[in-house]
Amino acid sequence: MTALNATLLRPESAAWPSCLTERLGKDAPRALHALGPLAILAAPRTALFCSARTPGDAILRVHDAAQRLRDEGVTVISGFHSPIEKECLRILVRGEQPIIVCPARAIESMRIPAECRAAFDAGRVLFLSPFAAKLARVTRESAIRRNEVVAALADEAYIGHVGRRDTEFFIREHVFPGGWIPSLADVIVAMEDSGLEIVDIENLRRHYALTLDAWAERFDRNWDRIQALDPGKFNERFRRTWRTYLVSCAEMFRAPKERTHLFQIVFSKGNINRNYPMGRGFLYDESPRTGHAAP
């Protein structure tokens, strides 16, 4: 099988997706390597993420979502790296919609995988990578970077499963589609892996119940003004959905046995020294102190 040469895209290229620069700023890749029809980049894109450790009920749900996206003709972008993501790719290639595959390695002189060959030959698959030719194998760092680029390229996202516990169905389906609430443990591990020092953690669960009460009251009080902004978008379904969310979440944060909390985390890029107080008292003082003796 003959290897194909990739097309190099730079920010000044006509096909360069401007959302990368807008969303990532100085962290945007300096170039993209593309293999396949660049016209696919013009379509709205939905990112697909699903972790390697996915429970059985979530697997079926993700399969159903992939079939729905395929049947609705949605352009899906993903690394298609985890086992479940690979299964989704096999579902998607059986449709007629475009697919963007983003490997966490270089695609220079890459051979098209057998499962994608027919769809690629039909002009439905675009391989896209921010990595230069020297990165021939997937690494943990390249996978994280790839996911960052995929998220920046997407207009919407479907997150099948990314943690130990799923986010409540109503929230992830109707309020924040594809959203996920990570556990404190997951966040701490990710922050430590990124070289961040955790300075302080405070649980604001009970406070947040009061915040949601205030939001619900203001939402009801200002509903006529909200609806007047766009009656088609802010309709009765929208009002009921968000009022249900605000009221039910307030009670969830009050519940004695719920496992959803709200943590405020203070962290530093690298270890702190004399530039941060030694204790927590300054958090509650009217006049914050430096935490070390004055010169």
C-alpha positions as CSV (number, residue, x, y, z in Angstrom):
1,M,0.0,0.0,0.0
2,T,1.5,3.4,-1.0
3,A,2.0,6.0,1.7
4,L,0.6,9.4,1.0
5,N,2.2,12.8,1.8
6,A,0.5,15.2,4.1
7,T,-0.4,18.8,3.4
8,L,1.1,21.4,5.7
9,L,-1.2,24.1,7.0
10,R,-0.1,27.3,8.7
11,P,-2.1,30.1,10.3
12,E,-1.8,32.1,7.1
13,S,-3.2,29.2,5.0
14,A,-6.7,29.7,3.6
15,A,-7.9,26.4,5.1
16,W,-6.4,27.1,8.5
17,P,-9.2,26.8,11.2
18,S,-9.2,30.2,12.8
19,C,-10.9,28.8,16.0
20,L,-7.5,27.3,16.9
21,T,-5.9,30.7,17.2
22,E,-8.9,32.3,18.8
23,R,-9.3,29.6,21.5
24,L,-5.7,28.6,22.2
25,G,-4.0,31.9,21.6
26,K,-0.2,31.6,22.0
27,D,-0.7,27.9,22.8
28,A,-2.2,27.2,19.3
29,P,-0.1,24.8,17.2
30,R,2.2,26.6,14.7
31,A,1.2,24.2,12.0
32,L,-1.2,21.3,11.1
33,H,-0.4,18.3,9.0
34,A,-3.4,17.2,6.9
35,L,-4.1,14.0,4.9
36,G,-7.4,14.1,3.0
37,P,-9.9,16.7,1.7
38,L,-9.4,20.0,3.5
39,A,-13.0,21.0,2.6
40,I,-14.1,18.9,5.6
41,L,-12.7,21.6,7.9
42,A,-15.4,24.0,6.7
43,A,-18.2,21.9,8.3
44,P,-19.4,22.3,11.9
45,R,-17.6,19.7,14.1
46,T,-18.6,17.7,17.1
47,A,-15.8,16.3,19.2
48,L,-16.1,12.7,20.6
49,F,-14.2,11.8,23.8
50,C,-14.5,8.6,25.7
51,S,-11.9,7.2,28.2
52,A,-10.4,3.8,28.1
53,R,-12.0,2.7,31.3
54,T,-15.7,2.8,30.5
55,P,-18.5,0.8,32.3
56,G,-20.8,-1.4,30.4
57,D,-23.9,0.8,30.5
58,A,-21.9,3.8,29.3
59,I,-20.5,1.7,26.3
60,L,-24.0,1.1,25.0
61,R,-24.9,4.7,25.4
62,V,-21.8,5.8,23.5
63,H,-22.5,3.3,20.7
64,D,-26.0,4.8,20.4
65,A,-24.6,8.3,20.3
66,A,-22.2,7.4,17.5
67,Q,-25.0,5.9,15.5
68,R,-27.1,9.0,16.1
69,L,-24.3,11.3,15.0
70,R,-23.7,9.2,11.9
71,D,-27.4,9.1,10.9
72,E,-27.7,12.8,11.4
73,G,-24.7,13.5,9.1
74,V,-22.7,15.2,11.8
75,T,-18.9,15.7,11.2
76,V,-17.2,14.0,14.1
77,I,-13.7,14.9,15.2
78,S,-11.7,12.7,17.6
79,G,-8.4,10.9,18.3
80,F,-10.3,7.6,18.0
81,H,-7.6,6.2,20.3
82,S,-9.4,4.5,23.3
83,P,-11.1,1.1,22.6
84,I,-14.5,2.7,22.7
85,E,-13.5,5.5,20.4
86,K,-12.2,3.0,17.9
87,E,-15.5,1.1,18.1
88,C,-17.3,4.5,17.4
89,L,-15.0,5.0,14.4
90,R,-16.1,1.6,13.0
91,I,-19.7,2.8,13.4
92,L,-19.1,6.2,11.8
93,V,-17.3,4.9,8.7
94,R,-20.4,3.0,7.7
95,G,-22.3,6.2,7.2
96,E,-21.9,9.0,4.6
97,Q,-20.9,11.9,6.8
98,P,-17.3,13.4,7.1
99,I,-14.9,12.3,9.8
100,I,-11.8,14.0,11.1
101,V,-9.2,11.6,12.8
102,C,-6.6,13.3,14.9
103,P,-3.8,10.9,15.9
104,A,-1.5,11.8,18.8
105,R,1.5,11.4,16.6
106,A,2.9,12.5,13.2
107,I,1.0,11.5,10.1
108,E,3.8,12.2,7.6
109,S,3.9,9.3,5.2
110,M,1.2,7.5,7.2
111,R,-0.5,4.5,5.7
112,I,-4.3,4.7,5.8
113,P,-5.7,2.2,8.3
114,A,-7.7,-0.6,6.7
115,E,-11.0,0.3,8.5
116,C,-10.8,3.8,7.1
117,R,-9.7,3.0,3.6
118,A,-13.0,2.9,1.8
119,A,-14.3,6.1,3.5
120,F,-11.0,7.8,2.9
121,D,-11.1,6.9,-0.8
122,A,-14.7,8.3,-0.9
123,G,-13.4,11.7,0.3
124,R,-15.1,11.4,3.7
125,V,-12.1,11.1,6.1
126,L,-9.5,13.8,7.0
127,F,-6.5,13.0,9.1
128,L,-5.2,16.0,11.0
129,S,-2.2,16.3,13.4
130,P,-0.3,19.1,15.1
131,F,2.8,16.9,15.4
132,A,5.9,17.0,13.2
133,A,7.4,14.0,11.6
134,K,9.8,13.3,14.4
135,L,7.0,12.2,16.7
136,A,6.4,8.7,15.4
137,R,4.7,7.2,18.5
138,V,1.9,8.2,20.8
139,T,3.0,9.5,24.2
140,R,1.0,10.6,27.3
141,E,2.0,14.2,26.5
142,S,1.0,14.0,22.9
143,A,-2.3,12.5,23.7
144,I,-3.1,15.4,26.1
145,R,-2.0,17.9,23.5
146,R,-4.1,16.1,20.8
147,N,-7.2,16.3,23.0
148,E,-6.6,20.0,23.6
149,V,-6.4,20.6,19.8
150,V,-9.5,18.5,19.2
151,A,-11.5,20.4,21.8
152,A,-10.4,23.7,20.3
153,L,-11.4,22.6,16.8
154,A,-14.9,21.5,17.9
155,D,-18.1,23.5,17.8
156,E,-19.7,21.0,20.2
157,A,-18.6,18.0,22.2
158,Y,-19.9,14.6,23.2
159,I,-18.2,13.1,26.2
160,G,-19.1,9.5,26.5
161,H,-17.2,8.7,29.7
162,V,-14.1,10.3,31.2
163,G,-14.1,9.5,34.9
164,R,-15.1,7.2,37.8
165,R,-18.7,8.5,38.0
166,D,-21.0,9.8,35.3
167,T,-22.5,13.3,35.5
168,E,-26.2,13.2,36.2
169,F,-28.2,12.3,33.1
170,F,-30.4,15.4,33.0
171,I,-27.4,17.8,33.2
172,R,-25.3,16.1,30.6
173,E,-28.2,15.7,28.2
174,H,-30.3,18.9,28.5
175,V,-28.3,21.6,30.4
176,F,-24.7,21.1,29.4
177,P,-24.7,18.6,26.6
178,G,-21.7,16.3,26.8
179,G,-20.6,18.0,30.0
180,W,-18.7,16.1,32.8
181,I,-18.1,16.9,36.5
182,P,-14.8,15.4,37.5
183,S,-14.1,14.2,41.0
184,L,-11.7,16.0,43.3
185,A,-9.4,13.0,43.0
186,D,-9.3,13.2,39.2
187,V,-8.6,17.0,39.3
188,I,-5.8,16.6,41.8
189,V,-4.0,13.9,39.7
190,A,-4.3,16.0,36.6
191,M,-2.9,19.0,38.3
192,E,0.0,17.1,39.8
193,D,0.8,15.6,36.4
194,S,0.8,19.1,35.0
195,G,3.4,20.4,37.5
196,L,0.9,22.5,39.6
197,E,1.3,22.9,43.3
198,I,-2.0,22.7,45.2
199,V,-2.0,25.4,47.9
200,D,-5.5,25.3,49.3
201,I,-8.8,23.4,48.9
202,E,-12.1,24.5,50.4
203,N,-15.5,22.8,50.0
204,L,-18.2,25.3,49.1
205,R,-21.0,22.8,48.7
206,R,-23.4,24.4,51.3
207,H,-22.6,27.9,50.0
208,Y,-23.4,26.9,46.5
209,A,-26.9,25.8,47.5
210,L,-27.6,29.4,48.5
211,T,-26.1,30.7,45.3
212,L,-28.4,28.5,43.2
213,D,-31.4,29.7,45.3
214,A,-30.4,33.3,44.4
215,W,-30.0,32.4,40.7
216,A,-33.4,30.7,40.6
217,E,-35.1,33.7,42.3
218,R,-33.5,36.1,39.8
219,F,-34.3,33.9,36.9
220,D,-38.0,33.9,37.8
221,R,-38.0,37.6,38.5
222,N,-36.4,38.5,35.2
223,W,-38.0,35.9,33.0
224,D,-40.0,38.4,30.9
225,R,-36.8,40.3,30.1
226,I,-34.9,37.1,29.3
227,Q,-37.6,35.9,26.9
228,A,-37.8,39.2,25.2
229,L,-34.2,38.9,24.1
230,D,-35.1,35.9,21.8
231,P,-38.6,34.4,22.2
232,G,-37.7,31.6,19.8
233,K,-34.7,30.5,21.8
234,F,-35.8,31.4,25.3
235,N,-39.1,29.6,25.1
236,E,-41.2,27.6,27.7
237,R,-39.0,24.5,27.3
238,F,-35.9,26.6,28.0
239,R,-37.5,28.1,31.1
240,R,-38.6,24.8,32.5
241,T,-35.2,23.1,31.8
242,W,-33.2,25.8,33.5
243,R,-35.6,26.3,36.4
244,T,-35.5,22.5,37.0
245,Y,-31.7,22.6,36.9
246,L,-31.4,25.5,39.3
247,V,-33.9,24.3,41.9
248,S,-33.0,20.6,41.8
249,C,-29.2,21.4,42.0
250,A,-29.8,23.6,45.1
251,E,-31.4,20.6,46.8
252,M,-28.7,18.3,45.6
253,F,-26.1,20.4,47.3
254,R,-28.1,20.3,50.5
255,A,-28.7,16.5,50.4
256,P,-26.9,14.6,53.2
257,K,-25.9,11.6,51.0
258,E,-25.1,13.2,47.6
259,R,-21.6,12.9,46.3
260,T,-21.5,16.1,44.2
261,H,-19.5,18.9,45.8
262,L,-18.0,22.3,44.8
263,F,-14.4,22.7,45.6
264,Q,-12.4,25.9,45.3
265,I,-8.8,25.1,44.6
266,V,-5.9,27.6,44.9
267,F,-2.9,26.4,42.9
268,S,0.4,27.6,41.7
269,K,2.4,27.0,38.5
270,G,5.5,25.7,40.3
271,N,6.1,25.8,44.1
272,I,5.3,29.0,46.0
273,N,7.7,30.6,48.4
274,R,7.5,34.0,50.1
275,N,4.9,35.3,47.7
276,Y,1.9,33.6,49.4
277,P,0.8,33.7,53.1
278,M,1.8,30.9,55.4
279,G,-1.7,30.4,56.8
280,R,-5.3,30.7,55.8
281,G,-6.3,33.5,58.2
282,F,-5.9,36.1,55.5
283,L,-8.8,34.6,53.6
284,Y,-11.2,35.9,56.2
285,D,-9.4,39.1,57.2
286,E,-10.5,42.5,55.9
287,S,-6.8,43.5,55.4
288,P,-4.9,40.5,54.0
289,R,-1.4,40.1,55.3
290,T,1.7,38.7,53.6
291,G,2.2,35.9,56.0
292,H,5.8,36.7,56.8
293,A,7.5,39.3,58.9
294,A,7.8,42.8,57.6
295,P,11.4,43.9,56.8
